[in-house]
Amino acid sequence: MRLDPGIPEGPIHQKWQRHRFEMKLVNPANKRKYSVIVVGTGLAGAAAAASMGELGYNVTSFCFQDSPRRAHSIAAQGGINAAKNYRNDGDSVQRLFYDTIKGGDFRARESNVYRLAELSVNIIDQCVAQGVPFAREYDGHLANRSFGGAQVSRTFYARGQTGQQLLLGACQALACQIATGKVRMFPRTEMLDLVIVEGRARGIVVRDLSTGEISTHVADAVVLATGGYSNVFYLSTNAKGCNVTAIWRAWRRGAGFANPCFTQIHPTCIPQSGDYQSKLTLMSESLRNDGRIWVPKKAGDDRPAGAIPDEERDYYLERLYPAFGNLSPRDIASRRAKEQVDAGRGVGPLRNGVNLDFSDAIRRLTRDVIEERYGNLFDMYARITGENPYETPMRIYPAPHYTMGGLWVDYDLMTTVPGLFAIGEANFSDHGANRLGASALMQGLADGYFIIPATIGNYLARTKLERIEPSHPAFRDVEAEVQARNRRLMEAGRKRTATAFHRELGMMMLDRCGMARNKAGLESLLAEIPRLKERFWAEVNVPGESKDLNQALEVAGRVADFFELAELMCLDALAREESCGGHFREEFQTDEGEARRDDERFSHVAVWESTADGPKRHIEPLTFESVQMAQRSYK
């Protein structure tokens, strides 16, 4: 496998502009001769499809939801980062770049991260022009707040609904292009495989989730914007439909998979309340601006929060990390919360949470101000828990939320398969071993609005592509493989549901490949997962027919891919004998319990290739010319 990141020459602040100038262009009159498939309609996918449609390409867009507006980007709450420096507090493109590199524990590609910081300022202008209702100060200026891992206020927000409002902006742009005919939209349609012709991605095989019909679609390039794979764990904050199938099928067809063990646990989620739950609910990181996190100093203290005096509380993040306090990065805040609960200082009926307390902020700012900032989040918490967070602290605990790993891409966001691009959370490129809060929306929109419309044109202008039809043998062969896979699922033993297998797999993964990992636990998983996978294929119960609406078949196919992904994650975590960001190997930590990197051996991207003999590990070395690598410190 050849890993050429294609990083442009020159100083880092000139790379993107120089690269744009050196790209080959497609004449406006010729764009209508090219077709592009975009899979996924979250922020990255909707922005990409709308932008390329407006440029004149013939775009075909797919999503498995019943409307593109129901993509999981809608669930993002807290905000989007941009280096506008409206608060005049010392922010800049360079500072956002450095914070992102440092937050990712120096495991991201420098050039891609700088481009992301550089484009962040354009994203806000784009979204304001679309009418996204960002919060504003009394004088009309756009408001900002802080997120973890930063000492400036650079996060733009729309109360606790930022993802929803940004997605509405992107989807209105997409709807405009659908109306003009430049984008054809296929909702309720799931990608099940990738088709490669003469070494290049030329189309996909999909299933209509309403009718069960399998069909093929041809294009000159394919863009995957299908999000992350946190649902390999059980439970996660992801929507139940979120899955790995699209990028996993691409990996099976030759695309490299980078850093699969780099997963993020979000520190502020509502704790699990029982075994019946199917997912967990996120509470925005923005709450940590005004909420203070604490636990009782005494293990097993079951007094109500209001009955515990301040001197008997441990504000442990403020104590351990005085410079950043409650806005410490997600990986650190999550591990410290787990430590407190494991030590018996958890709160709540199941003692599986920590307190997020707003009483000081309410006294300082008044309840009206807190309600204005976070009212919809407080309402959501109250509806779920039956508790009033204005009067008693929220209970929070970490949960799987985001994945920094994904398909390997070069500077142009193209995978190791020519013509196959991956954008947003589906790729690995910008966040290293830990994503800072409010950076996912930034990456999705940067990739969709500004990067992929330029780089895909460069690929098409430099590539001679023969015209092919859906009747091409390569399409027929892949379609037959998809049909055979579905038949195998339908004809299994019918003893146990796919969800039951998913729960067992996901709990194993969360316990031994989640917030903390060790060699013994990972090796035990690599022994147990194949046995459970074998039982799955022998016993999974998929009733009904494949040529019809069949949600059991949808879930079974996704869980089957989770089994294979779980093995790769464990292999990757086992091979990376260091701790960095969200990858915390218990054997590799400092005396203070912090992650201990091994830059000499592991300052690289681990890229896994699918081969007949099993996964094969390759590396892309990381070099840092504009920042100096150092042990992360938020104290």
C-alpha positions in Angstrom: 0.0 0.0 0.0 1.4 3.4 -1.1 0.9 6.2 1.4 1.7 9.5 -0.2 0.1 12.3 1.8 0.7 14.8 -1.1 1.6 17.7 1.2 2.4 20.8 -0.8 5.7 22.4 -0.6 6.4 25.8 1.1 5.6 27.4 4.5 2.7 26.0 6.3 0.6 29.2 6.0 1.0 29.2 2.2 0.5 25.5 1.5 -3.3 25.5 0.8 -3.3 28.7 -1.3 -0.4 27.5 -3.3 -2.0 24.1 -3.8 -5.2 25.7 -5.0 -3.3 27.7 -7.5 -1.4 24.6 -8.8 -4.5 22.4 -9.1 -5.9 21.5 -12.5 -9.3 22.9 -13.1 -12.4 21.6 -14.9 -13.8 24.1 -17.3 -17.3 25.2 -16.2 -18.8 23.9 -19.4 -17.2 20.5 -18.8 -18.4 20.0 -15.2 -21.8 18.8 -16.4 -20.0 15.9 -18.1 -18.9 14.5 -14.8 -20.9 12.7 -12.1 -20.1 12.4 -8.4 -21.7 10.2 -5.8 -21.9 11.5 -2.2 -22.9 9.1 0.5 -24.2 10.8 3.7 -26.0 14.0 4.2 -24.6 15.3 7.5 -22.7 18.5 7.6 -19.9 17.2 5.4 -22.0 15.3 2.9 -24.8 18.0 2.5 -22.2 20.8 2.2 -20.2 18.8 -0.4 -23.2 17.7 -2.5 -24.7 21.3 -2.5 -21.3 22.9 -3.3 -20.5 20.5 -6.2 -24.0 20.7 -7.5 -23.7 24.5 -7.6 -20.4 24.2 -9.4 -22.2 22.2 -12.2 -21.3 18.6 -11.4 -24.0 16.0 -11.7 -24.3 14.8 -8.1 -26.1 11.8 -6.7 -26.7 11.9 -2.9 -27.6 9.0 -0.6 -28.7 8.7 3.0 -30.4 5.9 5.0 -32.6 8.4 6.9 -36.0 9.3 5.6 -34.8 12.9 5.1 -31.3 14.3 4.7 -32.1 16.7 7.5 -32.2 13.7 9.9 -28.4 13.0 9.6 -26.7 12.7 13.0 -25.0 16.1 12.7 -28.3 17.4 13.9 -27.5 16.1 17.4 -24.4 18.3 17.9 -25.2 20.8 20.6 -22.5 23.1 21.8 -20.9 25.0 19.0 -18.4 25.3 16.2 -14.8 26.7 16.5 -13.4 29.5 14.4 -10.4 31.7 14.8 -12.3 35.0 14.4 -10.9 36.6 17.6 -14.1 38.6 18.0 -13.4 38.7 21.8 -9.9 40.1 21.3 -8.6 37.6 23.7 -5.5 36.5 21.8 -7.0 34.0 19.4 -5.6 33.5 15.9 -5.3 30.9 13.2 -2.0 29.9 14.6 -3.4 29.5 18.1 -6.3 27.4 16.9 -3.9 25.3 14.9 -1.6 24.8 17.9 -4.5 24.0 20.3 -5.8 21.4 17.8 -2.4 19.7 17.3 -1.8 19.7 21.1 -5.3 18.6 21.9 -4.8 15.6 19.5 -1.6 14.8 21.5 0.6 15.4 18.4 -0.8 12.5 16.4 -2.3 14.5 13.5 -0.9 15.7 10.2 0.4 19.3 10.6 -0.6 20.5 7.1 -4.2 19.3 7.3 -4.7 20.8 10.7 -3.4 24.2 9.7 -5.7 24.3 6.7 -8.6 23.5 9.0 -7.8 26.4 11.2 -7.3 28.7 8.2 -10.6 27.8 6.7 -12.5 28.1 10.0 -12.9 31.9 9.5 -14.6 31.3 6.2 -17.1 28.8 7.6 -18.7 31.3 9.9 -19.2 33.8 7.1 -20.7 31.1 4.9 -23.2 30.1 7.6 -24.2 33.6 8.6 -24.9 34.3 4.9 -27.1 31.2 4.9 -29.1 32.6 7.8 -27.8 30.3 10.6 -29.1 32.0 13.8 -25.9 32.1 15.8 -26.2 33.6 19.3 -25.4 37.3 19.4 -24.4 39.8 22.0 -26.8 42.6 22.9 -25.1 44.9 20.4 -25.6 42.4 17.6 -22.1 41.0 17.4 -21.8 37.2 17.2 -21.3 35.7 20.6 -18.6 33.2 21.6 -18.0 30.8 24.5 -15.2 28.5 25.5 -14.7 24.8 25.0 -12.3 22.3 26.4 -8.6 22.5 25.6 -8.5 26.2 24.9 -7.9 29.4 26.9 -9.8 31.6 24.5 -13.5 32.0 23.6 -13.7 30.9 19.9 -16.8 28.8 19.8 -19.9 30.1 17.9 -23.2 28.6 19.0 -26.9 28.6 18.6 -28.0 27.8 22.2 -27.7 24.0 22.5 -28.8 23.3 18.9 -25.8 24.3 16.9 -25.6 21.2 14.8 -29.3 21.3 14.0 -29.1 24.9 12.8 -25.9 24.4 10.8 -27.5 21.3 9.2 -30.6 23.2 8.2 -28.3 25.7 6.5 -26.5 23.0 4.6 -29.7 21.2 3.7 -31.4 24.3 2.4 -28.4 24.7 0.1 -28.7 21.0 -0.9 -32.5 21.4 -1.4 -31.8 24.3 -3.8 -29.6 22.1 -5.9 -32.1 19.2 -5.8 -34.7 21.7 -7.2 -32.4 22.7 -10.0 -31.8 19.1 -10.9 -28.0 19.1 -10.3 -28.4 16.8 -7.3 -30.5 13.6 -7.3 -31.4 12.6 -3.8 -32.0 9.0 -2.6 -33.2 8.9 1.0 -33.9 5.6 2.8 -31.0 4.1 0.7 -28.0 2.4 2.3 -24.6 1.9 0.7 -23.6 -1.8 1.0 -20.5 -1.9 -1.1 -18.0 0.0 -3.3 -17.3 -0.9 -6.9 -13.8 -0.5 -8.3 -13.1 -0.6 -12.0 -9.5 -0.7 -13.3 -8.2 0.4 -9.9 -10.5 3.4 -9.5 -13.7 3.9 -7.5 -16.5 4.1 -10.0 -19.7 3.5 -8.1 -21.6 1.8 -5.3 -24.2 -0.9 -4.6 -27.1 0.2 -2.5 -30.3 -1.2 -0.9 -33.6 0.6 -0.9 -34.6 0.3 2.8 -38.3 0.6 2.0 -38.5 -2.0 -0.8 -35.4 -4.1 -0.3 -34.3 -3.6 -3.9 -30.6 -3.8 -4.6 -29.3 -1.5 -7.3 -26.0 0.0 -8.6 -25.0 3.5 -9.3 -22.1 4.7 -11.5 -20.0 7.8 -11.2 -16.6 9.3 -12.0 -15.8 9.7 -8.2 -17.3 8.6 -4.9 -17.3 10.7 -1.7 -18.0 9.0 1.6 -19.4 11.3 4.3 -20.9 8.6 6.5 -19.6 9.6 10.0 -18.0 7.6 12.7 -18.2 4.2 14.3 -18.8 4.8 18.0 -21.7 2.4 17.9 -19.2 -0.4 18.0 -19.5 0.3 21.7 -22.6 -0.3 23.7 -23.9 2.2 24.7 -22.9 5.4 22.9 -24.3 8.8 22.2 -24.7 8.1 18.5 -28.0 7.6 16.9 -28.9 3.9 16.6 -28.6 4.0 12.8 -25.0 5.2 12.9 -22.7 2.5 11.5 -19.4 1.7 9.9 -20.6 -0.2 6.9 -19.8 2.3 4.1 -16.2 2.9 5.1 -15.8 -0.8 6.1 -16.8 -1.9 2.7 -14.3 0.6 1.3 -11.6 -0.9 3.5 -12.4 -4.3 2.2 -12.0 -3.0 -1.3 -8.5 -1.6 -0.6 -8.9 1.7 1.2 -6.5 2.1 4.1 -8.0 2.4 7.6 -6.1 4.8 9.8 -5.8 4.7 13.6 -9.0 2.7 14.3 -8.2 2.6 18.0 -8.4 6.4 18.3 -11.9 6.8 19.8 -13.3 9.5 22.0 -15.3 9.2 25.2 -17.3 12.4 25.9 -17.2 13.4 29.5 -20.6 15.0 29.9 -23.4 12.5 29.1 -26.4 11.4 31.2 -25.4 8.2 33.0 -27.0 4.9 32.1 -30.1 4.2 34.2 -30.8 0.6 33.3 -30.1 -2.4 31.1 -33.0 -1.5 28.9 -31.4 1.5 27.3 -30.4 1.5 23.6 -28.3 4.7 23.7 -27.1 7.5 25.9 -27.8 11.2 25.7 -25.1 13.8 25.3 -25.0 16.9 27.5 -23.1 19.6 25.7 -19.5 20.3 26.7 -20.5 24.0 26.7 -22.1 23.3 30.1 -18.7 23.1 31.6 -18.3 26.9 31.0 -20.5 27.6 34.0 -21.0 24.2 35.6 -18.5 22.9 38.2 -17.7 19.2 38.4 -17.4 17.6 41.8 -17.8 14.4 43.8 -18.0 13.9 47.6 -14.6 13.5 49.2 -15.9 10.6 51.2 -16.5 7.4 49.3 -20.1 6.1 49.6 -21.5 9.4 50.8 -25.2 9.2 49.9 -26.3 12.6 51.2 -28.2 14.8 48.8 -25.8 17.2 47.0 -27.2 20.3 48.8 -26.4 18.7 52.1 -22.7 18.3 51.4 -20.8 21.4 52.4 -18.2 22.9 50.1 -15.3 21.7 52.2 -16.4 18.1 51.8 -16.6 18.3 48.0 -13.7 17.5 45.6 -13.7 19.7 42.6 -11.2 17.4 41.1 -10.6 19.0 37.7 -10.1 22.4 39.3 -7.7 20.8 41.8 -5.7 18.7 39.2 -5.7 21.2 36.3 -5.9 24.7 37.7 -5.1 26.4 34.4 -8.0 24.8 32.5 -10.1 23.4 35.3 -13.5 22.2 34.2 -12.6 22.9 30.5 -9.8 20.3 30.4 -9.8 18.3 27.2 -12.3 15.5 26.8 -9.9 12.5 27.2 -8.5 13.9 30.5 -11.9 14.9 31.9 -13.3 11.4 31.0 -10.6 9.4 32.6 -10.7 11.5 35.8 -14.4 11.0 36.1 -14.0 7.2 35.7 -11.3 7.3 38.4 -13.7 9.0 40.8 -16.6 6.5 40.2 -14.2 3.5 40.4 -13.0 4.8 43.7 -16.6 4.7 45.1 -17.3 8.4 45.0 -19.9 8.2 42.3 -23.3 9.9 42.7 -26.9 9.0 41.8 -29.0 5.9 42.3 -26.4 3.6 40.6 -23.4 5.7 41.9 -22.3 5.9 38.2 -22.0 9.6 37.8 -20.3 12.8 39.0 -22.0 16.2 39.7 -22.1 19.1 37.2 -23.2 21.9 39.5 -24.6 25.3 38.4 -25.4 26.7 41.8 -22.4 29.1 41.8 -23.2 30.3 38.3 -26.9 30.9 39.1 -25.9 33.0 42.1 -23.3 34.9 40.1 -25.2 35.4 36.9 -28.9 34.8 37.8 -31.1 31.9 36.7 -32.4 34.0 33.7 -28.9 34.2 32.2 -28.2 30.4 32.6 -31.6 29.7 31.1 -30.9 31.9 28.1 -27.6 30.1 27.5 -28.6 26.5 28.2 -32.3 26.4 28.6 -33.1 23.7 26.0 -30.3 21.5 27.5 -31.7 21.9 31.0 -35.2 21.0 29.7 -33.9 17.9 28.0 -32.1 16.8 31.1 -35.2 17.3 33.2 -37.4 15.3 30.8 -35.0 12.4 30.8 -34.1 12.2 34.5 -37.1 13.9 36.2 -34.7 16.1 38.1 -34.5 19.9 38.0 -30.9 21.0 37.2 -31.6 24.5 38.3 -32.1 23.2 41.9 -29.8 20.1 42.0 -26.6 19.3 40.1 -26.8 17.4 36.8 -25.4 13.9 37.0 -22.9 13.2 34.2 -20.6 10.4 33.2 -18.4 9.7 30.1 -19.7 7.8 27.1 -18.4 6.9 23.6 -19.1 9.8 21.3 -16.7 10.4 18.4 -14.0 8.5 16.4 -10.8 10.2 15.3 -9.9 7.1 13.3 -11.3 6.5 9.8 -10.2 6.0 6.3 -6.7 7.3 5.5 -6.8 10.3 3.2 -4.1 12.4 1.6 -4.0 16.2 1.6 -6.8 16.2 -1.1 -8.9 14.0 1.1 -8.6 11.1 -1.3 -8.1 7.6 0.1 -5.6 5.0 -1.1 -8.3 4.0 -3.7 -8.1 6.6 -6.6 -11.4 8.3 -7.0 -12.6 7.5 -3.5 -12.7 10.4 -1.1 -13.6 10.5 2.6 -14.7 13.7 4.4 -15.8 14.7 7.9 -15.7 12.0 10.6 -15.4 9.3 8.0 -11.7 10.2 7.6 -8.8 10.4 10.1 -7.1 13.5 9.1 -7.5 16.4 11.5 -7.9 15.4 15.2 -5.0 13.1 16.0 -5.7 11.0 19.1 -8.3 13.3 20.7 -10.7 15.8 19.2 -11.3 19.1 20.9 -14.9 20.1 21.5 -16.6 22.1 18.8 -14.1 21.0 16.1 -16.2 18.2 14.5 -18.6 20.7 12.9 -15.7 22.8 11.9 -14.0 19.9 10.0 -17.3 18.7 8.4 -18.1 22.1 6.9 -14.4 22.8 5.9 -14.2 19.5 4.1 -17.7 19.9 2.5 -17.8 23.6 1.5 -14.2 24.4 0.8 -11.9 21.5 0.3 -13.6 18.7 -1.6 -15.2 20.9 -4.3 -11.6 22.0 -5.2 -9.7 18.8 -4.8 -12.2 16.6 -6.6 -11.9 18.8 -9.6 -8.2 18.4 -9.5 -8.6 14.6 -9.6 -11.1 14.7 -12.5 -9.1 17.1 -14.6 -6.0 14.9 -14.3 -7.7 11.5 -14.9 -8.9 10.0 -18.1 -12.1 8.0 -17.3 -13.8 5.7 -19.7 -17.6 5.8 -19.8 -19.1 2.7 -18.1 -22.6 1.5 -17.5 -24.3 -0.3 -14.5 -24.2 -3.5 -16.7 -20.4 -3.6 -16.4 -19.2 -7.0 -15.0 -17.6 -5.3 -12.0 -20.9 -3.9 -10.9 -22.7 -7.2 -11.5 -20.1 -9.1 -9.5 -20.3 -6.8 -6.5 -24.0 -6.8 -6.6 -24.0 -10.6 -6.5 -21.7 -10.5 -3.5 -24.1 -8.2 -1.7 -27.0 -10.4 -2.5 -25.1 -13.5 -1.2 -24.2 -11.7 2.0 -27.8 -10.8 2.6 -28.9 -14.4 1.9 -26.4 -15.7 4.4 -27.8 -13.4 7.1 -31.4 -14.4 6.3 -30.6 -18.1 6.4 -28.7 -18.1 9.7 -29.9 -20.1 12.8 -32.6 -17.6 13.9 -31.8 -18.1 17.6 -30.8 -14.7 18.8 -31.3 -11.1 17.6 -28.6 -9.0 16.1 -29.2 -6.4 18.8 -28.4 -9.0 21.5 -25.1 -9.8 19.8 -24.4 -6.1 19.4 -25.0 -5.5 23.2 -22.6 -8.3 24.1 -19.9 -7.2 21.7 -20.3 -3.5 22.6 -20.0 -4.1 26.3 -16.9 -6.1 25.9 -15.4 -3.4 23.8 -16.3 -0.6 26.2 -14.9 -2.5 29.1 -11.5 -3.5 27.6 -11.0 -1.2 24.6 -12.8 1.9 25.8 -11.6 4.6 28.2 -8.6 2.5 29.2 -6.9 -0.5 27.6 -4.2 -2.9 28.6 -2.4 -5.8 26.9 -4.2 -8.6 28.8 -7.6 -7.1 28.1 -6.9 -6.6 24.4 -5.5 -10.1 23.9 -8.6 -11.5 25.6 -10.8 -9.6 23.2 -8.9 -10.8 20.2 -9.6 -14.4 21.5 -13.2 -13.8 22.3 -14.5 -11.7 19.5 -13.9 -14.3 16.7 -15.8 -16.9 18.8 -18.7 -14.5 19.3 -18.6 -13.6 15.6 -18.8 -17.2 14.6 -21.9 -17.6 16.9 -23.4 -14.5 15.3 -23.2 -15.9 11.8 -24.6 -19.3 13.0 -27.4 -18.1 15.2 -28.5 -14.5 14.3 -32.2 -14.2 13.8 -33.3 -12.2 10.8 -37.0 -12.8 10.2 -39.0 -11.5 7.2 -37.8 -11.2 3.6 -34.8 -9.4 2.1 -36.8 -7.9 -0.8 -39.0 -5.9 1.5 -38.8 -3.4 4.4 -36.7 -5.4 6.9 -35.0 -3.5 9.7 -33.7 -6.7 11.3 -31.7 -7.2 8.1 -30.4 -3.7 8.2 -29.2 -4.1 11.8 -27.7 -7.5 11.3 -25.6 -6.3 8.4 -24.3 -3.4 10.4 -23.5 -5.6 13.4 -21.6 -8.0 11.2 -19.3 -5.2 10.2 -18.9 -4.1 13.8 -17.5 -7.5 14.6 -14.7 -7.2 12.1 -14.1 -3.5 13.0 -13.8 -4.5 16.7 -11.0 -6.9 15.9 -9.1 -4.3 13.9 -9.5 -1.8 16.7 -8.0 -4.2 19.2 -5.1 -5.1 16.9 -4.4 -1.3 16.5 -4.6 -0.6 20.2 -2.4 -3.6 21.0 0.3 -2.6 18.5 0.4 1.0 19.7 2.5 0.6 22.9 2.0 4.1 24.2 -0.7 6.3 25.6 -1.8 9.3 23.6 -5.1 11.3 23.8 -8.1 9.0 23.9 -5.9 5.9 23.5 -4.9 5.2 27.1 -2.8 2.1 27.6 -2.6 1.5 31.4 1.0 0.2 31.1 2.1 3.6 29.6 1.3 6.4 32.0 3.2 9.0 34.0 3.4 8.9 37.8 0.6 11.4 37.9 -1.7 9.1 35.8 -1.3 11.1 32.5 -0.8 9.6 29.1 2.8 8.9 28.2 3.6 9.0 24.5 6.5 7.3 22.8 7.4 9.7 20.1 10.5 7.7 19.0 8.4 4.6 18.1 4.9 5.9 17.4 5.0 9.4 16.0 3.1 8.1 13.0 -0.3 7.3 11.6 -1.0 3.6 11.7 -2.7 2.5 8.4 -4.3 -0.9 8.1 -4.7 -2.7 4.8 -7.2 -5.5 4.2 -5.3 -8.5 2.7 -6.1 -12.2 2.1 -3.8 -13.0 5.0 -5.5 -10.6 7.4 -5.0 -6.9 8.3 -1.5 -5.6 7.5 -0.1 -2.5 9.3 1.6 0.3 7.5 2.7 3.7 8.8 2.8 7.3 7.6 5.5 9.1 9.6 4.4 12.4 11.2 6.8 15.4 11.1 6.3 18.6 13.0 8.0 21.7 11.6 5.7 24.5 12.9 5.1 23.3 16.4 7.4 21.7 19.0 6.3 18.4 20.3 6.0 18.3 24.1 4.3 16.4 26.9 0.7 17.8 27.1 0.1 19.7 30.2 -3.2 21.4 31.2 -2.2 22.1 34.8 
